[in-house]
């Protein structure tokens, strides 16, 4: 009987921590505008949510059913690396635009939705190290002529 009580208490603690994780990633969101300079020198403004810690990076754009035309999520890492991305519980097809530490595009990958953990969810990794990754609606990079060596800056 004591073992059952411990199991139930452990499960309730787990659910509580899961709820706290959800609240943190859902409501404590840093937002900013960035500007990408495309291949033609045109400036494209994008409103982004910033994912700068492991909790927000793990959640990413999961469970969203839409993303505005000039909206996205900017992942900011402490150091450049070949960070892999997967689309578990993500229902929106996305472009992942990888930027190096100088904020230059080093790769662009089209990522397909993967609705559940039971599905095989591909891991998308860039061809070069990146410090920043911008997730936007799939087709955004092509439509806006964003290619390798384009840059971005953070607006004040």
Residue, then its C-alpha position, 0 to 999 in steps of 0.5 A: x500500500x505504501x508503494x502505491x502512495x509513493x507512485x501516485x505522489x511521484x506521478x502527481x509531482x511529475x504532472x505538476x512539473x510538466x504543468x510548470x514547464x508548459x506555463x514557463x514556455x507558453x507565457x514567459x516569451x521574449x519577443x523582438x523584431x529582426x531584419x534579414x537583408x536578402x540577396x537583393x539587399x531588401x530588408x525583411x522584418x520578422x517578428x520572432x519569439x526568442x528561444x534562448x534556453x533549453x526549455x523554450x528550445x525543446x518546446x519550439x513551435x510544438x502544438x501550433x496550428x498557424x504562424x503569421x506570414x512574417x513571424x517565426x521563432x529565433x533559437x539562440x545558442x551559447x556557441x556555434x554547433x551543428x544543432x539538430x532539429x526535429x518536428x515532433x508535435x509540430x503541425x506547420x511545415x517550416x523553413x529552418x534558416x541557420x546563421x553563424x556567429x556573424x549572423x550570416x546564413x549558412x544553410x536553409x532546410x525545409x522541415x516537414x511536420x511530424x505529428x506524434x512521437x510514434x511517427x518517425x521524426x527526422x532530425x534536420x541538421x545543417x551542413x555548417x555550424x550555426x549559433x542562431x536558427x530561425x524557424x519560419x513558414x515553409x517557403x518563406x526563404x525562397x519567396x523572400x530570396x534568402x540564400x547563403x550569406x544573407x544576414x540578419x540583425x536584431x532591431x532595437 
